[in-house]
Amino acid sequence: MSLPPSMCVRELVVNWHVTEVCNYGCRYCYAKWEDGGSTQELIHDSSAVKALVEEVGRFFKPGNSNNPLWPGMRWASLRLNLAGGEPLLYAEKALDVILHARRLGLETSVISNGSRLTPALMQALAPHLAILGLSLDSSEEKTNLGIGRVDRQLRTLSMPELVDMIALGRQINPRLRLKINTVVNALNWQEDMSKLIGRLAPEKWKILRMLPKITDDLSLSDAQFDTFVRRHANLDHGVRVEDNADMTESYLMIDPYGRFFQNKPGEKGYQYSDAILDVGAARAFSQVNVSTRKFCSRYAGELGELQA
């Protein structure tokens, strides 16, 4: 079957939020999940972690005609993206997930707030990552304090140290790509982040509007969001913009308890599947909604298209 190029992406990305725990307290954080009666997050059970990665790898393997996404789109590779909370609070366990995924032939990436990156950790992680993602909402200490991007000792991220750490990662792995996620909100919409973005030089900078899935705290108007976007529109660092509607039913996501979950259109909270390891990936995935059109419109643009 021939598909239009717009429905073919180079890689399928599955986002596993391995933990809700974070050393920061961002006021609008969406990383809050119902535990469904589970006693602990899956990341603490090494055998379950391996089983989940293997099941996800089988179900989303390119060419699996039993995957319900395959009739509507095509992908050539699979990437497992670890997110949180802050996944590097469990650095050794996160590295074990990454190494197991790589042994199975998956690409890997991590989204971090950057606070736990050290030279030793970068030496361990960088060789195995296709992408290092950083969540950065401001270069101003006062703004980060107001947002809650601060630990219990009131320490915010050191931008000079972060720049040095990214340089080290690129030295270790010259193919490592950097992605930055910025959530625009009521405290940072007037900020000009051009200088910081220029110093970090990401291959992609994703500008997201604060998503009121858990709270409306620090939400902003259409005009405020558009002002931030226009201020940075001419930066040559792979700028991508996602408003709230773009984030609904457009990601493949697994929660810390090993369930697929999805944003509910126009509602707070999430839609959950049964646990993947209890019912299998196929049945669990059938219990959530994903729009292939929205998925392809994001990833085809940033990763390149395949000819059907």
N, C-alpha and C positions, 0 to 999 in steps of 0.2 A: 504493500500500500504506500502510495506516495503522499507525503505530508508537506505542507508549505514550510519553507525554511524557518518561519517565525515560530513554528511549533516544535523545533528541534534545538535542544541545548547541549552544550558540550558535556556538562556534568549535572547530575542530580545532587542536590544538597539536602541532607537530613540534619536538622538541628536537634541535638540532644542536650537539654538543660539538665546537667548532671546533679546540680544541687541548688537549693533555694538559699543556702547560707552565703552571706556576703559580709565583708569587713566594712563596707560602706552602707549608708542608709538613705539612698536617693528617695525623695519624698513621693515620686510618681512611679516607683519601680513596679513593673508588671510581673516580675518573677515571683509570684505568690500562687501556690497551687493547693487545692484540696488534697489531703493525703489519701482519701478513699479507704481509710482504715489500715493503711500500711504502717508497719512499725518502724521502718527506716528507709532512707533513700538507697536506691540500687547500687550507687557507687561504692558502698561499703561491703558489698558482697562480690568478691572477685569472680566466683564461678558464674553468678547471675550476669555480671557485666559481660563476660566473654560470650555467654549464651545469647544475650541481647544483640551484641554486635554481629554475631554470626547469623542470627535470624534476620536482622535488618539487612545485612549484606546479601543474603540469599533472595529476600523478597524484592529488593530494589536493584538487583543485578541487571545491568544492561542486557536487553534481549529477553527478559522474563515476560513471556506473553500472558502469563497469568496475573501479572500486575495490572490493576485497573487503569493505571495512568498510561500504559504502553500504547493502547489504541489511539490516544489523543496526542501523544508527544513521543519523542525519542531522546535518549541520552547515551553518551559513549562511556561515561565513567561515573563513579559514585564517590561523594565526599561526605564524611562524617564530621560535623562541626560541633565542638564541645562548647557549651555556654553555661550560664548559671542564672542567678547568683554569680559567685566568683569561682570558676572551676579550679583556679590555681591555688585556692586554699587547700586543696587536696592534690598537690602537685604530683606526688609519686603515683597516686591512683589514676590521675588524668593521663600521665605518661604511659601507664600500663594499658589504658584504653587505646591510646594512639598507636602504640607499638603492635597491639593485637589487630587493630584495624589495618595497619600497614601490611602485616603478614598475610591478611586476607585479600590484599590488593586494592584496598580503599585509599583514596586521598584523605587527608585530615587537615583540620584547622581548629583554632581556638579563638574564642572571644573573651577578652579579659579587661579588667579596669586598669591593668598595668602596675598595680601597687605591689604585686608579689614577684615581679620579674627581677631576677638577679643574674649576674654573669654566669653562675653555675647552672641555673635553671635554663637560661637561654642556650647554653652549650648543649644541654640535654634535649631541649625541645626543637630548636630551629632545624636540625637536619631532617626532621620527620614531618614538618609542616609545609603545606602548600601556601597557606595564608595564615598570618597572625592578625587577628582583629583586635582593635582597641576601642573601648567605649570612653569617649572624651566629649564632655559637654561644655567645657569652658577652659580657658587658659588663665582665668583670674581666680585667685585664692578666695576672695570674698564671695564670688558667685558660687564656687564649688562648696563653700561652707553653707551658703543658703540653700543649695540644692540638696545637700546631705552627702556629697561626694567627699567624705571625710571619715576617718576611723575613730575608734573610741578615745584615742589620744589626741584627737583633733588635728591629725596630720592629713594633709592633702597631697596629691601626687606632685612630685618634683618634675617639672617639665624639662629642665636641662638633663637630669638623669635619664628621663624617658628617651630623649633624643639620642643619648649615648647608647642606651640599651638597644634601640632599633638599629642603629648603625652596626652594633656587634652582631645582631641577628642576621643582617644582610651580609656581613663579612663571613659568617659561618656558613650560610646558605645563600649564595647569590641569586637563587631562583625564588627565594621567599618573597611573597607579595604582602604588602601591608594594606589593611582596610581599616578605616576609622568610621565609627558610628557616632553621630551626634544627635541627641534628642533636643529639639528646640522647644523651649518652655518659657514661662512668664519671666524668668530671671535672666535668661541668656539671649533673648531674641534681638537685643540691641547691640550685641557684641560683634566685633570684627575678628574672626579667628584666622584670617588669611595668613598672618605671620607664622603662627604655630603650624598650620597645615603645610605651609611652604617649607618649613624646616623639617617636618616629618616626611614630606613628599610621598604620600600614600598612592598606591595604584588606584584606589577607590576611596571616595569619601561619601558615605551615605548620610544624608540629612533627613532625619525622621521627625515628624510632628509628635509631640507628647500624646501617647495613646491612653485614653481614660478607661483602661480595662479594670483597674482596681480602685482608682480614685480620680477625682477631677482636680486635685491639688496641682497648682502651677500650670493649668491649661491656658491656652492663648487663643487669640482670635485669628481668623483667616488672614487679616491684613498684617498682623505681627509675624506670622509664619512666612508669608510671601515677602515681607521686608527682609528677613534673614536670608531667604533663598536668593533674592535679587542681589544682595550685597556680595554674595560669594559666587555668583553664576559664572563669572569669567575665569575662575581658577582652573588651571590645567591639571587637575588631580582626580579625574574620573568621578566627578560630582554626580550623584544620583539622589533624587528627591522622592520621598515616600510620605504621602499624607495618610490619614487614618484609614480611608477606604482601601488604599493600596495594600494595607497590612492584613486585611481580612481574607481568610481562606486562601492565602497565597504562599504560605510556608508549610514545609513538612517538619513537624515538631513532636518531640518526645519529652515527657516531663520527668522529674527525678525519680518517679516510682515506676517508670517503664511503660507509660501509656501514651498513645498518640493523643494530642490535644489540639484544639483549634479555637481561634477567636470567634465569638458569636457576633454576627452582623448586628450592629446597633445596640449591643448589650454589653454589660460588664460581666466579668467572669469568663470561664472557658467551657467548651464542650470536650468531654473526655471519652476515650475508648476504654474497653477492658484492658487489663494488663497484657502486654504483648506476649510475655512468657507463659501466661495462663491459657490464652486462646489462639496463639499464633499471630504473626504479623498480618496475614491476609484478612482474617476475621476482624482483628482490631482496627485495621485501616479502613475497613468498610463502614465503621461507625463514626467517622469524621468526614468533613467535606474539604476538598482541595480543588481550587480552580486551576486547571492546566493553562488556561488563557492568561491568568494573572501571573502564574509561576513563570511561564515562558517569556512574558513581556519584561520581567525583571532580569532573568538570568541570560536570555538570549542576547540582550543588549550589552551585558557586561562581560560575558565570557566568550562570545563569538558563536556563530551559527554553524550547524552541520547541514549539509545538503541531504535531503531525504533520498 
